[in-house]
Amino acid sequence: SDGICGSDSTSNQFVCLCRDQPYSQVCRNHATKFNLGLKLGIGFGAAGVSILLMCLIFFFYQRRNKNHYAPSSLVSRNISSYTSSMRDLEKESTCFGVQMFSYGELEEATNNFDSKEELGDGGFGTVYKGKLRDGRVVAVKRLYENNYKRVEQFINEIEILTRLRHQNLVSLYGCTSRHCRELLLVYEYIPNGTVADHLHGDRAKLTWDTRMNIAIETASALAFLHASDVIHRDVKTTNILLDNNFSVKVADFGLSRLFPIDVTHISTAPQGTPGYVDPEYHECYHLTDKSDVYSFGVVLAELISSKPAVDITRHRHEINLSNLAINKIKNQELHELVDPCIGFESDYEVRKMITDVAELVFQCLQSEREMRPSMQEVLEALQRIQSEGCDVKKAEEVDIPADVVLLKSDSATLSPDSVTAKWISRSTTPNASG
């Protein structure tokens, strides 16, 4: 087949000359061999496919039965995720117990953060006046986006103001979510500006009696914070707000720190406003409640002098009001420090009260914190000064003979051991004052 067969004379054998090579008997059919291999391959392939299909059918059958009796893990995850989202959504309506506002609500309340509604611009954000849909007039603080600590300060203020309530602390109405496009805080609106506005700005000047009330109410708020283990860390006249009755509302708790119990100090990088920062805190990185006492001493110095905490036009050693106040008090030159418009020269009792407050300023501004009084001691001293001043004024309203008044005025003097006693020429009492 497909060849020529015959006898090979050389080998005397019968051979077939086929197309590919000679064979000893007949030419072989290669197509048959090829077809056999193909059939075997197809057979094995079909068997493999059948087995694979059977496995797939078994898998889907098992999955179908499982779905019939119980939800799939994917469905379970979806249900769980949905429940969690709903729970989070419910939580998002309040944050630490205060109302959660949307960005759109506060944008609308402030007329798209109109610059005309700006109340102030501080180190951490801009404050705008706004009106909510329910009619409430509020102050909205918009934290700066370039402040890398803004989330920490945002949460800090919320935690402190929701945990502590005092008549001389500003009230927090609500906030946006910390995941909002901007971090916004909503406070009660305090209409009469800051103490700094009245001391150094265009607002109405403050009488001595009003200044004493401001000092006492601010000290009361700070003593309350310290009793609650909180250090304000940014006490200054721009953070002391006044309502229409000149009552105090201490604000801005972005830098405040919770002070652990039984700890003498917190080691932290100095933060605060130049002119108010405790020098020991600045040099040693040790923050204590006495750091607030130092800052409050600067506030007291502002209240008696009407001078700003920092003024670069003053002598280089007196740029900081703290240095100026200490020098004038120590050198018995209080008349050069005190604002002449508050009755220091014309009203003896006002002069006596201011002198006593100056003594307290001197104590608060001591460079070593151990030498400073506590905030509670400062509060009690201020209340005593005010009470004594009121008692003297009431006594003077009674018709007293002139010689008795003269005798009384001669005896109501400071100790000669006090830092301000030199210019009180009538002083003869040997006892040292606190």
Summary of the structure (lengths in Angstrom):
residues: 434
radius of gyration: 43.6
end to end distance: 135.9
largest distance: 173.6
contacts: 1263
relative contact order: 0.06
helix: 48%
strand: 15%
